[in-house]
Amino acid sequence: MRKYNIKKKIIMEYDDSLLGNRPQLSLYYFNNGTNVNSKLALKLIKYAIETRLKWYPF
């Protein structure tokens, strides 16, 4: 349950950042090591492309 809440929270923060309501994402989400941070960043980019741009490359 906690993992879902964190995912939902970071997506909400990312949306705010994309809309200009927040200057940047909190570094709180990116403190799990390089590999995990890279995967999270990739998921956020994919979310923005698919959800906000409505573009599905694959």
Secondary structure, 3 states (H helix, E strand, C coil): CHHHHHHHHHHHHHHHHHCCCCCCCCHHHCCCCHHHHHHHHHHHHHHHHHHHCCCCCC
